[in-house]
Amino acid sequence: MFCIQCGNYNPDNAAFCGGCGSRLEKGTNPPPFMPTGGVPSSSGASSPAGEYIPIVQEVPQTQDVPPNGYGTSQSYPPPTYPTNDRYRSAEVFGGPQPSFTGQSAPSIENYHNIPQMPTTPPYVYPQAPPTPPPVVRQPWYKSLSKPMPIWALIVSVLVVVLILVALQVTGSDWAAGAQQMGTVAGILALVVVLVTGVRILFGMAAKSNPTRLLQLVAAGLSILLLLLLCLVGLTQQSTIHSLQAHAWEGQQQWQSSINEYQLAGEGAPTSENIAQVYNEWGEQLNSQQRYVVSIAKFNTVLTGYGSASAGVARAQSDTITAYLAWGQQSSQQHDYKAATSHYDALLQLSYCSTTCHSQANALDATAYYNLAETQLAAKNYADAITNFQTVVSRFSSSPEAQKLHRDYAKALFGHGQEQLTSASCSSAIPTYQQLSTKFGDTPEGQQATSALKAPQPVKGHFVTSVPNNSALTPMAALVQGLYVNISTDQFFSLLGASPTTVIQPDGSFSFKSMKQGTYDLVWGTDNSDGNQLFYITHRGNALVYIATVGPLCPYDFGDINEPIPSAP
């Protein structure tokens, strides 16, 4: 152990120097020396051997110092050099002989490493470096109060953020994710509170901690933020559902938006938001020309959300627009029947305004006219007549009603001809009469008038046996003016002026052209010798077989179950 007072080396376990009696300090090393005649430097430098030469200041001499270097007030004792191989006697350099007590002198080999000391007073010795204080190890728990390393703080924040974000995005919807995130944020806030309390107990808030304010503020902000996330996630479920509903609505995810609004507590019949989504959904379908489903969406608003006044008004307007577009689409596709049904449905709506009626009527009249013309061209006369009549009756002031007159007559005439050839010929009579009275200015009307006045055939069929005698001729006659108990002379007088026809062997007979009127049927045989025998049938005073010849259609007696007499 080296003594900084006298320079002696002492045993390592010595407490006091054996040379001067000074108290020894552990960890003290011998100081380096200035070379002989060296000048102190204002700053440290390295010796040729690589040793550090500290700053040395000369102490001013206040009185004469004896040549031997000892004095009474400002004197220094002669140096005593350590007895090791690094140092040699100062005598070699012309200075006083140092003493080596119990030690050998340094070898000549190390001469060049021995620092030279001044040979004349005052002797100036360099100050030894201060001894560092002993290192005291603190308990492990004291480290809890210290700030976290910046990298650890950043990693912790990122991990917490990633966990919260993962919880949010993995929820079935925003509200579910927020609920998960809020629950975990509340747990984390409790953990941070507990950890902060422990750190405060271990000295984080002590005045000796220079970063206590920053640590406390950071912990408080973390707890506040986590609690805020917890409160928002757990108490604002309805608001979050509503926010997501608006987001889905903006992305045109209509059903998802409706579901979120319902989860937010909205519903029929008052929810304006849900009504708006249904209207927007219907408008999108309308733009895609999907009119059936679009009108269904509007009807959902009209029937289910009647208290949402703004939504109902919008749904009504959108429904009118949809029907108009639907009818126009059908007309463009020449599906006039569908077009008329769409316009008719629109005109039946209670909220179709005057403007709506005016526009729909014009389009509907055109659709009915085009439909009738198409049916007339296809010889579908009955339907054409119906639709022409619709235009005339419902849209009498339309341009179409003014130009369909001739085509309407064509449809009536064609339909009348079909009726004449059908099993119910008499059904043609009203058709021809309509042509004759209302369309007399058309060729078809004029033909109908003539046909209504034309004679018609009369026919019949006896189911009894017809006399098979060459001398006899079976005859049938249509007589006007007959009555019961008429005299023979009067009868044959009328018979002679009446049209007659031969009864065929099969019992049938016919009159090709009979003027319109009422005729009584009589029948019998003419004998070749001039005799005649005819029958008439009556029930009481009323004749039985009467032919009423009318317009357009032949008269048919049908099967007659009466015997044909044979003239004598």
C-alpha positions, 0 to 999 in steps of 0.5 A: 500500500503506497503512502502519498505523504512520504512515498513509502510502500507498506503492506496491503493490510497496514492502516498507517504508514511505517515511514511517516505514520500517516493514515493509509487509504486503500486504492492509492497508487504512487504519483508520477514525477516531473523530470529534472529541470522540467517546467510544469505544464498548464495541462496534462500530457503524456510522458515518453513512456506513455505515463500521464503527467498531471498539472503541477503548480509551483508553490511560491517561496516566502522565505529562504530554504536551506540547501538541503531542502528543509525549512521551518514554515514552507519546507518539504521533506526529502522524498523517499522513493519506493523500493522497486525496480522502476526507480533508481537512486536520484544520486545518479541524476546529481540529486540527493540519495534516496533511501531504500529501506529493506528494498533493492534499488531499481535495476539499470535496465529500467533507468529510462523509465524513471521520472526525474525529480527536481534537484533544488528546492522547493520540491513540488510533488504532484497531487494524487487523484481523488479516490472514487467513493465506494459503489453501493448496490441498491435493492432490486425493487428500487429500480421499479421507480426508475423510468422505463427505457425509451425502447421499452416504452415504445414497444409497450405502447405499440403492443397495447395499441395493436391489442386494442385495434385487433379487438376492435376489428375482430368484432362482429361489428363496430359496436361489438369490437368497441365493447371488447376493446372497452373491456380490455381497456378497463382491465389495462387501466386497472393494471396501470393504476396498480403498477403506478401505485407500487412504483410510487411506494418504491420512490417514483414520487420522491423528490430525489427522483428528477423525472417523477413529474414526467412519470406521474403525468405519463401514467395519469394520461395512460390511465385516463385514455384507457378509461375513456376507451372503456367508457366509450366502448361500454356506454356508447353502443347505440351511438356506435351502431348508428355510426356504422349504419351511416357508414354502411349507408354511404357504402350502399350496404343497405341491409347491413345499414338497416340492421345497424339502425335497428340495433341502435334502437330505431324501428317502425313506424318512426325511423326516418333513417331506416325509411331513408335507407329503404328509399335509397335502396329503391332508387338504386334498384330503379336506376338499374331498371329493377322496378318490381323490387324497387317499388317493393322497397318504397311500399315498405316505407309507405306501409311500415314507416307511416310516421316518418313523414320525410321518408313517406313523402320521398317514397311517394315521389320515388314510386311515381317516378318508378311507375312512369319509368317502368311504363316507358320501358315497356312501351319502348319494348313494344309491350304495350299491355304491360305499359298500360297496366303500369300506368293504370296502377299509377293513376290509381294511387291516392297520392298521384297529384294533378301533375302526375295524372296529367303525365300518366294519362297522356302516356297511358292513352298512347300505350292503349292506342298502340296496344289496340293497333298492334292487336288490330294488325294481328286480327285480334279484333275483340281485344283491339275493340276493347282497347280502342274503346278504353282510349275513347272513353277514358282519354277522349281528349287525347290525340289518340282518341281523335285518330283511331276512328277509322281503325276502330271501325275496322276492328268492329267490322272484323269482329262482326264477321267473326261473330257471323260465322260463330255458333252465336251469330246473333252476337254480331248484330250489336257490333253491326249496329254500332258500326252502322250508327257510329261509324256510318262515315267509314266503309265498314260502317256502310257495309254494316248498314247494308248487311243489317238490311239484307234478307236472310235464309230460313231452314229446318229439318223434319225428323219424321218420314218423308213420303216416298211417292213419285206422284207426291212432292213434299213442300214447305212454305212461309206464309204471312197472315195466317191465323187459327181456324182460317178458311181453306180458300183464304189459306190456299190464297195466302199459300199461293202468294208465299215462298215455297221450297221442296222438302228433301228426302232427308227431311231438310228444307231451306229458303235461300233469301227471306226478307226480314219479318215474321213467317208461319211455317206450313208443310204438306204435299202436292199431288201430280193430279193437282190435289194438295194437303198442308198442315199448320200446328197451333196450341190454342190460338197461337201458331207453333212454328213461326220464323222471325227473320232478322238481320245478319243471321239465318233462321233455323227451325231446327228439328221438327217432329211433325208428320208430313201428310200425303195428298190424296 
